Amino acid sequence: MRLGKPTVSVIIPNYNYEKTLPACLDAVFAQTLQPLEVIVVDDASTDRSREIIRTYPCRLIVNPGNSGVSAVRNRGAAESRGDILFFVDSDVALAPDALENAVRILTEDPDCGFVHGVPAAEPLFDDGPVERYRVLHAHYFHRRSVGVVASAFFALGAVRREVFEAVGPLNERLRDSEDLEYSNRLHGRCRVRLTDTITGRHDDADSLRGLLREQARRAQLLIPFAAAHRAQKNAVRAHSMVGVLAVAATVATLPLIALLPAVPLLFLLVAIASDPGLSRFVLRQRGPAFLAYFTGVHFLVQLSIVLGAAWGGLRLLTDRGFGRPDAGRVGPATEASAR
């Protein structure tokens, strides 16, 4: 980083987010610290995204075809000029001081090369109970991990240019879990901080079916490499392993319910009680009725993770290239559309 006040390039990947782009861009241009440049890389959107982007004083880069979020972020980084690369997804509206706080942390801590934030507990647009579940859970598990961490998430994160160039670009073969693969490469090179002084409201998934499919798809990569990251000290973990295993045991022992009904019931109670801090947080935020709903959805999400991980494990046994970020095929990561 050059001497003096560092400059900031804001990089926004976009694919069909006409709904949230105005809020995202309005928030970027309302920052207390103005960036050197704002770069939006559009990944071959088919909606009005590019029309909206052109109404703002930012640089628009258009991909000729849909190449995925990793490739889009890399393209923005390669085209940028700032000392600090601040990545924000196009469905996130930053708090006004997000850039200022990122620069402050990176300036005050020379050993910190990557800093990322905590999504807000309220959605950008409230589209129903599934989205409320999503943002509450995301806020909680990020907030409880505030400090020095092993995980680096790009949806709301800033990295020194020299660190990004030294570690190398995001793996463009990955469209899921690309943050975790990058975190594994970043490990040991610099300090990574998670802070609640960088925040933004996220317009998250609002369909239960879509949510469960997404969780199952991402969980396919759990055994190949995501589990190794999760095992690291200070990794940011979204789910309690005890809870996930208890959900798996609940379903596995259901055939015993006629003879030994206490067995699946016991595992179910363990699953429900596995993260009391989360339950207390949801209760304070939304009350007992929503806590009951949240608990049911959380069980289904963890079940989707179990099923996805099991399917990923089977694929790993039958396909040597599956789950290898350096291989030509990495399974579900190459099948999903860009975020």
Secondary structure as GFF3:
##gff-version 3
##sequence-region A 1 339
A	DSSP	beta_strand	8	14	.	.	.	ID=ss1
A	DSSP	alpha_helix	21	28	.	.	.	ID=ss2
A	DSSP	beta_strand	37	42	.	.	.	ID=ss3
A	DSSP	alpha_helix	49	53	.	.	.	ID=ss4
A	DSSP	beta_strand	59	62	.	.	.	ID=ss5
A	DSSP	alpha_helix	69	79	.	.	.	ID=ss6
A	DSSP	beta_strand	84	88	.	.	.	ID=ss7
A	DSSP	beta_strand	92	94	.	.	.	ID=ss8
A	DSSP	alpha_helix	98	108	.	.	.	ID=ss9
A	DSSP	beta_strand	112	119	.	.	.	ID=ss10
A	DSSP	alpha_helix	129	143	.	.	.	ID=ss11
A	DSSP	beta_strand	147	149	.	.	.	ID=ss12
A	DSSP	beta_strand	156	160	.	.	.	ID=ss13
A	DSSP	alpha_helix	161	167	.	.	.	ID=ss14
A	DSSP	alpha_helix	178	186	.	.	.	ID=ss15
A	DSSP	beta_strand	191	202	.	.	.	ID=ss16
A	DSSP	alpha_helix	208	219	.	.	.	ID=ss17
A	DSSP	pi_helix	222	226	.	.	.	ID=ss18
A	DSSP	alpha_helix	227	230	.	.	.	ID=ss19
A	DSSP	alpha_helix	241	252	.	.	.	ID=ss20
A	DSSP	three_ten_helix	254	256	.	.	.	ID=ss21
A	DSSP	alpha_helix	262	273	.	.	.	ID=ss22
A	DSSP	alpha_helix	276	286	.	.	.	ID=ss23
A	DSSP	alpha_helix	288	318	.	.	.	ID=ss24
A	DSSP	alpha_helix	332	335	.	.	.	ID=ss25
###
